[in-house]
Amino acid sequence: MRITALLFYDLTVEIDETRLCFHFGVGLIRKRIPLAQIVAVEPVRNSWLYGWGIYRTPRGGLYNMPGWEAVEITLASG
């Protein structure tokens, strides 16, 4: 339980001139996306079924924390 709490207690999102970065908890689970690969962003509302954490959905990967509001990112690679 403590390890899970360290891994998922928070979701941090950062953006700079070249990339979008986000990580959970202490940063062991992270993702970096070059801005050049992002073709669209759109506000969306998540289903309560997805809970918290990392999931595969019909629309792609989901990095999720509590709450309904989210941002959907479309990449050039689909």
Phi and psi in radians as a Rosetta constraint file:
Dihedral C 1 N 2 CA 2 C 2 CIRCULARHARMONIC -1.164 0.35
Dihedral N 2 CA 2 C 2 N 3 CIRCULARHARMONIC -0.665 0.35
Dihedral C 2 N 3 CA 3 C 3 CIRCULARHARMONIC -1.133 0.35
Dihedral N 3 CA 3 C 3 N 4 CIRCULARHARMONIC -0.750 0.35
Dihedral C 3 N 4 CA 4 C 4 CIRCULARHARMONIC -1.056 0.35
Dihedral N 4 CA 4 C 4 N 5 CIRCULARHARMONIC -0.729 0.35
Dihedral C 4 N 5 CA 5 C 5 CIRCULARHARMONIC -1.087 0.35
Dihedral N 5 CA 5 C 5 N 6 CIRCULARHARMONIC -0.723 0.35
Dihedral C 5 N 6 CA 6 C 6 CIRCULARHARMONIC -1.146 0.35
Dihedral N 6 CA 6 C 6 N 7 CIRCULARHARMONIC -0.621 0.35
Dihedral C 6 N 7 CA 7 C 7 CIRCULARHARMONIC -1.343 0.35
Dihedral N 7 CA 7 C 7 N 8 CIRCULARHARMONIC -0.541 0.35
Dihedral C 7 N 8 CA 8 C 8 CIRCULARHARMONIC -2.204 0.35
Dihedral N 8 CA 8 C 8 N 9 CIRCULARHARMONIC 0.265 0.35
Dihedral C 8 N 9 CA 9 C 9 CIRCULARHARMONIC -1.198 0.35
Dihedral N 9 CA 9 C 9 N 10 CIRCULARHARMONIC -0.298 0.35
Dihedral C 9 N 10 CA 10 C 10 CIRCULARHARMONIC -2.729 0.35
Dihedral N 10 CA 10 C 10 N 11 CIRCULARHARMONIC 2.679 0.35
Dihedral C 10 N 11 CA 11 C 11 CIRCULARHARMONIC -2.117 0.35
Dihedral N 11 CA 11 C 11 N 12 CIRCULARHARMONIC 2.055 0.35
Dihedral C 11 N 12 CA 12 C 12 CIRCULARHARMONIC -1.870 0.35
Dihedral N 12 CA 12 C 12 N 13 CIRCULARHARMONIC 2.288 0.35
Dihedral C 12 N 13 CA 13 C 13 CIRCULARHARMONIC -2.107 0.35
Dihedral N 13 CA 13 C 13 N 14 CIRCULARHARMONIC 2.247 0.35
Dihedral C 13 N 14 CA 14 C 14 CIRCULARHARMONIC -2.311 0.35
Dihedral N 14 CA 14 C 14 N 15 CIRCULARHARMONIC 2.567 0.35
Dihedral C 14 N 15 CA 15 C 15 CIRCULARHARMONIC -2.381 0.35
Dihedral N 15 CA 15 C 15 N 16 CIRCULARHARMONIC 2.431 0.35
Dihedral C 15 N 16 CA 16 C 16 CIRCULARHARMONIC -2.271 0.35
Dihedral N 16 CA 16 C 16 N 17 CIRCULARHARMONIC -2.824 0.35
Dihedral C 16 N 17 CA 17 C 17 CIRCULARHARMONIC -1.165 0.35
Dihedral N 17 CA 17 C 17 N 18 CIRCULARHARMONIC -0.385 0.35
Dihedral C 17 N 18 CA 18 C 18 CIRCULARHARMONIC -2.117 0.35
Dihedral N 18 CA 18 C 18 N 19 CIRCULARHARMONIC -0.334 0.35
Dihedral C 18 N 19 CA 19 C 19 CIRCULARHARMONIC -2.707 0.35
Dihedral N 19 CA 19 C 19 N 20 CIRCULARHARMONIC 2.776 0.35
Dihedral C 19 N 20 CA 20 C 20 CIRCULARHARMONIC -1.811 0.35
Dihedral N 20 CA 20 C 20 N 21 CIRCULARHARMONIC 2.235 0.35
Dihedral C 20 N 21 CA 21 C 21 CIRCULARHARMONIC -2.197 0.35
Dihedral N 21 CA 21 C 21 N 22 CIRCULARHARMONIC 2.449 0.35
Dihedral C 21 N 22 CA 22 C 22 CIRCULARHARMONIC -2.560 0.35
Dihedral N 22 CA 22 C 22 N 23 CIRCULARHARMONIC 2.608 0.35
Dihedral C 22 N 23 CA 23 C 23 CIRCULARHARMONIC -2.618 0.35
Dihedral N 23 CA 23 C 23 N 24 CIRCULARHARMONIC 2.681 0.35
Dihedral C 23 N 24 CA 24 C 24 CIRCULARHARMONIC -1.642 0.35
Dihedral N 24 CA 24 C 24 N 25 CIRCULARHARMONIC 2.616 0.35
Dihedral C 24 N 25 CA 25 C 25 CIRCULARHARMONIC 0.841 0.35
Dihedral N 25 CA 25 C 25 N 26 CIRCULARHARMONIC -2.224 0.35
Dihedral C 25 N 26 CA 26 C 26 CIRCULARHARMONIC -1.357 0.35
Dihedral N 26 CA 26 C 26 N 27 CIRCULARHARMONIC -0.053 0.35
Dihedral C 26 N 27 CA 27 C 27 CIRCULARHARMONIC 1.808 0.35
Dihedral N 27 CA 27 C 27 N 28 CIRCULARHARMONIC 0.124 0.35
Dihedral C 27 N 28 CA 28 C 28 CIRCULARHARMONIC -1.250 0.35
Dihedral N 28 CA 28 C 28 N 29 CIRCULARHARMONIC -0.517 0.35
Dihedral C 28 N 29 CA 29 C 29 CIRCULARHARMONIC -1.838 0.35
Dihedral N 29 CA 29 C 29 N 30 CIRCULARHARMONIC 1.891 0.35
Dihedral C 29 N 30 CA 30 C 30 CIRCULARHARMONIC -2.477 0.35
Dihedral N 30 CA 30 C 30 N 31 CIRCULARHARMONIC 2.828 0.35
Dihedral C 30 N 31 CA 31 C 31 CIRCULARHARMONIC -2.505 0.35
Dihedral N 31 CA 31 C 31 N 32 CIRCULARHARMONIC 2.426 0.35
Dihedral C 31 N 32 CA 32 C 32 CIRCULARHARMONIC -2.208 0.35
Dihedral N 32 CA 32 C 32 N 33 CIRCULARHARMONIC 2.294 0.35
Dihedral C 32 N 33 CA 33 C 33 CIRCULARHARMONIC -2.224 0.35
Dihedral N 33 CA 33 C 33 N 34 CIRCULARHARMONIC 2.080 0.35
Dihedral C 33 N 34 CA 34 C 34 CIRCULARHARMONIC -1.065 0.35
Dihedral N 34 CA 34 C 34 N 35 CIRCULARHARMONIC 2.371 0.35
Dihedral C 34 N 35 CA 35 C 35 CIRCULARHARMONIC -1.030 0.35
Dihedral N 35 CA 35 C 35 N 36 CIRCULARHARMONIC -0.534 0.35
Dihedral C 35 N 36 CA 36 C 36 CIRCULARHARMONIC -1.100 0.35
Dihedral N 36 CA 36 C 36 N 37 CIRCULARHARMONIC -0.368 0.35
Dihedral C 36 N 37 CA 37 C 37 CIRCULARHARMONIC -1.516 0.35
Dihedral N 37 CA 37 C 37 N 38 CIRCULARHARMONIC -0.212 0.35
Dihedral C 37 N 38 CA 38 C 38 CIRCULARHARMONIC -1.513 0.35
Dihedral N 38 CA 38 C 38 N 39 CIRCULARHARMONIC 2.131 0.35
Dihedral C 38 N 39 CA 39 C 39 CIRCULARHARMONIC -1.855 0.35
Dihedral N 39 CA 39 C 39 N 40 CIRCULARHARMONIC -0.336 0.35
Dihedral C 39 N 40 CA 40 C 40 CIRCULARHARMONIC -2.792 0.35
Dihedral N 40 CA 40 C 40 N 41 CIRCULARHARMONIC 2.633 0.35
Dihedral C 40 N 41 CA 41 C 41 CIRCULARHARMONIC -2.359 0.35
Dihedral N 41 CA 41 C 41 N 42 CIRCULARHARMONIC 2.522 0.35
Dihedral C 41 N 42 CA 42 C 42 CIRCULARHARMONIC -2.649 0.35
Dihedral N 42 CA 42 C 42 N 43 CIRCULARHARMONIC 2.346 0.35
Dihedral C 42 N 43 CA 43 C 43 CIRCULARHARMONIC -1.210 0.35
Dihedral N 43 CA 43 C 43 N 44 CIRCULARHARMONIC 2.407 0.35
Dihedral C 43 N 44 CA 44 C 44 CIRCULARHARMONIC -2.405 0.35
Dihedral N 44 CA 44 C 44 N 45 CIRCULARHARMONIC 2.957 0.35
Dihedral C 44 N 45 CA 45 C 45 CIRCULARHARMONIC -2.076 0.35
Dihedral N 45 CA 45 C 45 N 46 CIRCULARHARMONIC 2.150 0.35
Dihedral C 45 N 46 CA 46 C 46 CIRCULARHARMONIC -1.418 0.35
Dihedral N 46 CA 46 C 46 N 47 CIRCULARHARMONIC 2.673 0.35
Dihedral C 46 N 47 CA 47 C 47 CIRCULARHARMONIC -1.361 0.35
Dihedral N 47 CA 47 C 47 N 48 CIRCULARHARMONIC 2.566 0.35
Dihedral C 47 N 48 CA 48 C 48 CIRCULARHARMONIC -1.139 0.35
Dihedral N 48 CA 48 C 48 N 49 CIRCULARHARMONIC -0.287 0.35
Dihedral C 48 N 49 CA 49 C 49 CIRCULARHARMONIC -1.136 0.35
Dihedral N 49 CA 49 C 49 N 50 CIRCULARHARMONIC -0.420 0.35
Dihedral C 49 N 50 CA 50 C 50 CIRCULARHARMONIC -1.375 0.35
Dihedral N 50 CA 50 C 50 N 51 CIRCULARHARMONIC -0.342 0.35
Dihedral C 50 N 51 CA 51 C 51 CIRCULARHARMONIC 1.069 0.35
Dihedral N 51 CA 51 C 51 N 52 CIRCULARHARMONIC -2.516 0.35
Dihedral C 51 N 52 CA 52 C 52 CIRCULARHARMONIC -2.043 0.35
Dihedral N 52 CA 52 C 52 N 53 CIRCULARHARMONIC 2.607 0.35
Dihedral C 52 N 53 CA 53 C 53 CIRCULARHARMONIC 2.061 0.35
Dihedral N 53 CA 53 C 53 N 54 CIRCULARHARMONIC -2.662 0.35
Dihedral C 53 N 54 CA 54 C 54 CIRCULARHARMONIC -1.980 0.35
Dihedral N 54 CA 54 C 54 N 55 CIRCULARHARMONIC 2.222 0.35
Dihedral C 54 N 55 CA 55 C 55 CIRCULARHARMONIC -2.387 0.35
Dihedral N 55 CA 55 C 55 N 56 CIRCULARHARMONIC 2.770 0.35
Dihedral C 55 N 56 CA 56 C 56 CIRCULARHARMONIC -1.828 0.35
Dihedral N 56 CA 56 C 56 N 57 CIRCULARHARMONIC 2.165 0.35
Dihedral C 56 N 57 CA 57 C 57 CIRCULARHARMONIC -2.068 0.35
Dihedral N 57 CA 57 C 57 N 58 CIRCULARHARMONIC 2.991 0.35
Dihedral C 57 N 58 CA 58 C 58 CIRCULARHARMONIC -1.040 0.35
Dihedral N 58 CA 58 C 58 N 59 CIRCULARHARMONIC -0.402 0.35
Dihedral C 58 N 59 CA 59 C 59 CIRCULARHARMONIC -1.678 0.35
Dihedral N 59 CA 59 C 59 N 60 CIRCULARHARMONIC -0.035 0.35
Dihedral C 59 N 60 CA 60 C 60 CIRCULARHARMONIC 2.242 0.35
Dihedral N 60 CA 60 C 60 N 61 CIRCULARHARMONIC -2.840 0.35
Dihedral C 60 N 61 CA 61 C 61 CIRCULARHARMONIC -1.293 0.35
Dihedral N 61 CA 61 C 61 N 62 CIRCULARHARMONIC 2.590 0.35
Dihedral C 61 N 62 CA 62 C 62 CIRCULARHARMONIC -2.300 0.35
Dihedral N 62 CA 62 C 62 N 63 CIRCULARHARMONIC 2.150 0.35
Dihedral C 62 N 63 CA 63 C 63 CIRCULARHARMONIC -1.877 0.35
Dihedral N 63 CA 63 C 63 N 64 CIRCULARHARMONIC 1.946 0.35
Dihedral C 63 N 64 CA 64 C 64 CIRCULARHARMONIC -2.241 0.35
Dihedral N 64 CA 64 C 64 N 65 CIRCULARHARMONIC 2.457 0.35
Dihedral C 64 N 65 CA 65 C 65 CIRCULARHARMONIC -2.168 0.35
Dihedral N 65 CA 65 C 65 N 66 CIRCULARHARMONIC 3.060 0.35
Dihedral C 65 N 66 CA 66 C 66 CIRCULARHARMONIC -0.981 0.35
Dihedral N 66 CA 66 C 66 N 67 CIRCULARHARMONIC 2.507 0.35
Dihedral C 66 N 67 CA 67 C 67 CIRCULARHARMONIC 2.087 0.35
Dihedral N 67 CA 67 C 67 N 68 CIRCULARHARMONIC 2.848 0.35
Dihedral C 67 N 68 CA 68 C 68 CIRCULARHARMONIC -1.698 0.35
Dihedral N 68 CA 68 C 68 N 69 CIRCULARHARMONIC -0.557 0.35
Dihedral C 68 N 69 CA 69 C 69 CIRCULARHARMONIC -1.372 0.35
Dihedral N 69 CA 69 C 69 N 70 CIRCULARHARMONIC 2.482 0.35
Dihedral C 69 N 70 CA 70 C 70 CIRCULARHARMONIC -2.667 0.35
Dihedral N 70 CA 70 C 70 N 71 CIRCULARHARMONIC 3.034 0.35
Dihedral C 70 N 71 CA 71 C 71 CIRCULARHARMONIC -2.130 0.35
Dihedral N 71 CA 71 C 71 N 72 CIRCULARHARMONIC 2.152 0.35
Dihedral C 71 N 72 CA 72 C 72 CIRCULARHARMONIC -1.599 0.35
Dihedral N 72 CA 72 C 72 N 73 CIRCULARHARMONIC 2.226 0.35
Dihedral C 72 N 73 CA 73 C 73 CIRCULARHARMONIC -1.944 0.35
Dihedral N 73 CA 73 C 73 N 74 CIRCULARHARMONIC 2.168 0.35
Dihedral C 73 N 74 CA 74 C 74 CIRCULARHARMONIC -1.785 0.35
Dihedral N 74 CA 74 C 74 N 75 CIRCULARHARMONIC 2.228 0.35
Dihedral C 74 N 75 CA 75 C 75 CIRCULARHARMONIC -1.756 0.35
Dihedral N 75 CA 75 C 75 N 76 CIRCULARHARMONIC 2.731 0.35
Dihedral C 75 N 76 CA 76 C 76 CIRCULARHARMONIC -1.037 0.35
Dihedral N 76 CA 76 C 76 N 77 CIRCULARHARMONIC -0.539 0.35
Dihedral C 76 N 77 CA 77 C 77 CIRCULARHARMONIC -1.377 0.35
Dihedral N 77 CA 77 C 77 N 78 CIRCULARHARMONIC -0.054 0.35
